[in-house]
């Protein structure tokens, strides 16, 4: 994976050889948590992205103490290298990668290819739950250099900051406010944030969910005027697809000034008085 800016991807062959490596903790994060119970990579810990990784009352992250306790009780320490993967082309795995980086855990890798590829390639799976002794995991203060808030997004509209909408073209145009099956994460208005470039996340991956080469990725974003040396803020509907794009821009292409707006369209499309545009 040497053509990327950072050595943050592992392939399935490498992971197959490290399934019993005690310095590693494998974590599966799915949109559909029932998949983990059916079959997962041997030794993998399973997280429900919504129930485990979100505050149960308000829409926000877990606080640093609760975040640390979650990983510690599952046997993950600050000394472990965490390898993430999941369903949906690793949307929520990439989200959890970004989340871990936010709380200061740098020893984290992403499997190049989702759980569907691991299974279709005939690699080993199990329904057995792992047994890891409790550990100690301390989360640092959140790193706001990689997380954007709505005030920053509003200020970015008339600034040099590049806004990147990674949703589908129909969501960007306002033709679809919330895709079927995601009505509970919907918005009052459809469209996109003014000045945002439409670069759907799916352009960054091949048919099997693995990432395109660094050269291919750089051309995709450069052609949309994103890689111009300015600050970049990516958004989607709830922040998971934009975390995938954050991973591409920040980790694979080495763009240091990239933030993920996890409030995304579910927040923006429900705010009163903010600007919205429709159409392609």
C-alpha positions as CSV (number, residue, x, y, z in Angstrom):
1,X,0.0,0.0,0.0
2,X,3.1,2.2,-0.4
3,X,1.5,4.6,-3.0
4,X,-0.7,6.1,-0.3
5,X,0.5,9.0,2.0
6,X,0.1,6.9,5.2
7,X,0.5,3.2,5.9
8,X,-3.0,2.8,7.3
9,X,-4.5,0.0,5.2
10,X,-4.0,-3.8,5.7
11,X,-5.0,-6.4,3.2
12,X,-6.8,-9.6,3.9
13,X,-3.7,-11.8,3.6
14,X,-1.9,-9.7,6.2
15,X,-4.8,-9.9,8.6
16,X,-5.2,-13.7,8.1
17,X,-1.6,-14.0,9.3
18,X,-2.2,-11.9,12.4
19,X,-5.5,-13.4,13.7
20,X,-3.7,-14.7,16.8
21,X,-1.5,-11.7,17.3
22,X,-2.1,-10.5,20.9
23,X,-0.8,-7.0,20.0
24,X,-3.8,-6.6,17.7
25,X,-7.5,-6.2,18.4
26,X,-9.9,-6.7,15.4
27,X,-13.1,-4.7,15.6
28,X,-16.2,-5.1,13.3
29,X,-18.6,-2.1,13.1
30,X,-21.7,-2.6,11.0
31,X,-24.7,-0.7,10.0
32,X,-26.6,-4.0,10.5
33,X,-25.2,-5.4,13.8
34,X,-27.0,-8.7,13.3
35,X,-24.4,-9.6,10.7
36,X,-21.7,-9.9,13.3
37,X,-23.7,-12.5,15.2
38,X,-24.0,-14.6,12.0
39,X,-20.4,-14.6,11.0
40,X,-17.3,-12.5,11.8
41,X,-13.5,-12.7,11.5
42,X,-12.2,-15.0,14.2
43,X,-11.3,-13.0,17.3
44,X,-13.1,-9.8,16.2
45,X,-15.0,-7.7,18.6
46,X,-18.4,-6.5,17.4
47,X,-19.7,-2.9,18.0
48,X,-23.2,-1.6,17.2
49,X,-22.3,1.8,15.7
50,X,-25.5,3.3,17.2
51,X,-26.0,1.6,20.5
52,X,-22.3,1.3,21.5
53,X,-20.7,4.3,19.9
54,X,-23.3,7.1,20.4
55,X,-24.6,8.9,23.4
56,X,-27.9,7.3,24.4
57,X,-29.7,10.6,25.0
58,X,-28.4,13.4,22.8
59,X,-27.0,13.2,19.3
60,X,-23.3,13.2,20.0
61,X,-20.2,11.1,20.6
62,X,-19.7,9.2,23.8
63,X,-17.7,11.3,26.2
64,X,-14.0,10.4,26.6
65,X,-14.6,8.4,29.8
66,X,-17.4,6.3,28.3
67,X,-15.5,5.8,25.1
68,X,-12.5,4.5,27.0
69,X,-14.6,2.3,29.1
70,X,-16.3,0.8,26.0
71,X,-12.9,-0.3,24.6
72,X,-11.4,-1.3,27.9
73,X,-14.3,-3.7,28.8
74,X,-13.9,-5.4,25.5
75,X,-10.2,-6.0,26.1
76,X,-8.7,-3.2,24.1
77,X,-5.9,-1.1,25.6
78,X,-4.0,1.9,24.5
79,X,-1.2,-0.4,23.5
80,X,-3.2,-2.4,21.1
81,X,-3.3,-1.8,17.3
82,X,-6.9,-1.8,16.3
83,X,-7.9,-3.2,12.9
84,X,-11.3,-2.1,11.8
85,X,-13.7,-3.5,9.1
86,X,-17.4,-3.8,8.6
87,X,-20.4,-3.9,6.2
88,X,-21.5,-1.2,3.8
89,X,-18.0,-0.8,2.2
90,X,-16.5,0.0,5.6
91,X,-18.6,3.1,6.1
92,X,-18.9,2.7,9.9
93,X,-15.5,1.1,10.2
94,X,-14.1,4.3,8.7
95,X,-16.3,6.4,11.0
96,X,-14.9,4.5,14.0
97,X,-11.3,5.0,12.6
98,X,-12.0,8.7,12.6
99,X,-13.6,8.5,16.0
100,X,-10.5,6.8,17.5
101,X,-8.3,9.4,15.9
102,X,-10.5,12.1,17.4
103,X,-9.8,10.6,20.9
104,X,-6.1,10.3,20.3
105,X,-5.6,6.6,19.5
106,X,-3.1,6.5,16.6
107,X,-2.5,2.8,16.4
108,X,-5.5,2.1,14.2
109,X,-5.7,0.5,10.7
110,X,-8.5,-0.2,8.2
111,X,-9.0,-3.5,6.3
112,X,-8.9,-2.7,2.6
113,X,-12.2,-4.2,1.7
114,X,-15.4,-4.8,3.7
115,X,-16.7,-7.9,5.4
116,X,-18.5,-8.9,2.3
117,X,-15.2,-9.2,0.4
118,X,-13.6,-11.2,3.3
119,X,-16.5,-13.7,3.2
120,X,-16.8,-13.9,-0.6
121,X,-13.0,-14.6,-0.8
122,X,-13.7,-17.7,1.4
123,X,-11.7,-16.5,4.3
124,X,-12.4,-17.9,7.8
125,X,-15.3,-16.7,9.9
126,X,-16.9,-17.8,13.2
127,X,-20.0,-17.1,15.3
128,X,-18.1,-17.5,18.5
129,X,-17.6,-14.4,20.7
130,X,-14.0,-13.5,21.6
131,X,-12.9,-13.7,25.2
132,X,-10.5,-10.8,26.0
133,X,-9.6,-9.9,29.5
134,X,-10.6,-6.3,30.5
135,X,-7.9,-3.8,29.7
136,X,-7.1,-0.1,30.3
137,X,-8.0,2.4,27.6
138,X,-7.7,6.2,28.2
139,X,-9.3,8.5,25.6
140,X,-7.6,11.9,25.2
141,X,-9.3,15.2,24.8
142,X,-11.2,15.3,21.5
143,X,-9.2,16.6,18.5
144,X,-11.3,19.3,16.9
145,X,-8.8,19.8,14.1
146,X,-10.6,16.8,12.4
147,X,-14.2,17.4,13.4
148,X,-16.3,20.3,12.0
149,X,-19.3,21.9,13.7
150,X,-22.2,23.7,12.1
151,X,-20.7,27.2,12.8
152,X,-17.6,26.3,10.9
153,X,-19.6,25.0,8.0
154,X,-21.7,28.1,7.8
155,X,-18.5,30.3,7.9
156,X,-17.0,28.1,5.1
157,X,-19.7,29.0,2.6
158,X,-18.1,32.4,1.9
159,X,-14.5,31.4,2.6
160,X,-11.8,29.5,0.8
161,X,-12.7,26.3,2.6
162,X,-13.8,23.5,0.2
163,X,-17.0,21.8,1.1
164,X,-17.4,18.2,-0.2
165,X,-20.8,16.6,-0.3
166,X,-20.2,12.8,-0.6
167,X,-23.9,11.7,-0.9
168,X,-25.5,10.4,-4.0
169,X,-26.3,12.9,-6.8
170,X,-30.0,12.6,-6.1
171,X,-29.5,13.5,-2.4
172,X,-27.2,16.4,-3.5
173,X,-29.8,17.8,-5.9
174,X,-32.6,17.5,-3.3
175,X,-34.5,15.0,-5.3
176,X,-34.3,12.6,-2.3
177,X,-34.3,14.0,1.2
178,X,-33.5,10.8,2.9
179,X,-33.0,7.4,1.1
180,X,-35.5,4.7,1.6
181,X,-34.9,2.9,4.9
182,X,-33.3,6.0,6.5
183,X,-36.4,8.0,7.2
184,X,-35.6,8.2,10.9
185,X,-32.4,10.1,9.9
186,X,-34.2,12.5,7.6
187,X,-34.4,16.2,7.2
188,X,-37.1,18.8,6.7
189,X,-35.4,20.1,3.5
190,X,-33.4,18.4,0.7
191,X,-30.5,19.9,-1.2
192,X,-26.9,20.7,-0.5
193,X,-24.8,23.4,1.3
194,X,-24.0,26.3,-1.1
195,X,-20.5,26.1,-2.7
196,X,-20.2,22.3,-2.0
197,X,-18.7,20.1,-4.6
198,X,-20.5,16.8,-5.3
199,X,-18.0,13.9,-5.0
200,X,-19.9,10.8,-4.1
201,X,-18.0,8.5,-1.7
202,X,-18.5,5.5,-4.0
203,X,-16.1,7.0,-6.6
204,X,-13.2,6.3,-4.2
205,X,-13.6,2.5,-4.3
206,X,-13.6,-0.4,-6.7
207,X,-16.5,-2.8,-7.2
208,X,-15.2,-5.0,-4.4
209,X,-15.0,-2.1,-2.0
210,X,-11.2,-1.8,-2.0
211,X,-9.8,1.7,-2.4
212,X,-8.6,3.0,-5.8
213,X,-4.9,3.9,-6.2
214,X,-3.6,7.1,-4.9
215,X,-3.2,8.4,-8.4
216,X,-6.8,7.6,-9.3
217,X,-8.1,9.2,-6.0
218,X,-6.1,12.3,-6.4
219,X,-7.5,12.9,-9.9
220,X,-11.1,12.4,-8.7
221,X,-10.8,15.1,-6.1
222,X,-8.5,17.4,-8.1
223,X,-11.0,17.4,-11.0
224,X,-13.6,18.8,-8.6
225,X,-11.3,21.5,-7.3
226,X,-11.0,20.0,-3.9
227,X,-7.2,19.5,-3.7
228,X,-6.3,23.1,-3.9
229,X,-4.4,23.5,-0.6
230,X,-7.4,25.0,1.2
231,X,-9.2,23.6,4.2
232,X,-11.7,20.8,3.4
233,X,-14.9,19.8,5.2
234,X,-16.7,16.7,4.1
235,X,-20.3,15.9,4.9
236,X,-23.0,13.3,4.1
237,X,-26.3,12.5,5.9
238,X,-25.1,11.4,9.4
239,X,-21.3,11.5,9.0
240,X,-20.4,7.9,8.2
241,X,-19.9,8.2,4.4
242,X,-18.1,11.5,5.0
243,X,-15.8,9.8,7.5
244,X,-15.0,7.4,4.6
245,X,-14.1,10.4,2.4
246,X,-12.2,12.0,5.3
247,X,-10.1,8.8,5.5
248,X,-9.4,9.0,1.7
249,X,-8.4,12.7,1.8
250,X,-6.6,12.8,5.2
251,X,-5.0,9.4,5.5
252,X,-4.6,8.1,2.0
253,X,-3.8,11.3,0.2
254,X,-2.2,13.2,3.1
255,X,-4.3,16.3,3.0
256,X,-3.8,17.5,6.6
257,X,-6.5,20.2,6.7
258,X,-9.6,18.0,6.4
259,X,-12.5,17.8,8.8
260,X,-15.6,15.6,8.9
261,X,-18.9,17.3,9.6
262,X,-20.7,14.5,11.4
263,X,-23.8,16.7,12.0
264,X,-24.1,16.5,8.2
265,X,-27.4,16.8,6.3
266,X,-29.5,15.4,9.2
267,X,-28.5,18.5,11.1
268,X,-28.2,21.0,8.3
269,X,-31.5,20.1,6.6
270,X,-33.3,20.6,9.9
271,X,-31.7,24.0,10.9
272,X,-33.8,27.1,10.6
273,X,-32.5,29.9,8.4
274,X,-29.3,28.3,7.0
275,X,-28.8,28.5,3.2
276,X,-29.7,25.5,1.1
277,X,-29.3,25.0,-2.7
278,X,-31.0,22.4,-4.9
279,X,-30.2,21.0,-8.3
280,X,-27.0,19.4,-9.7
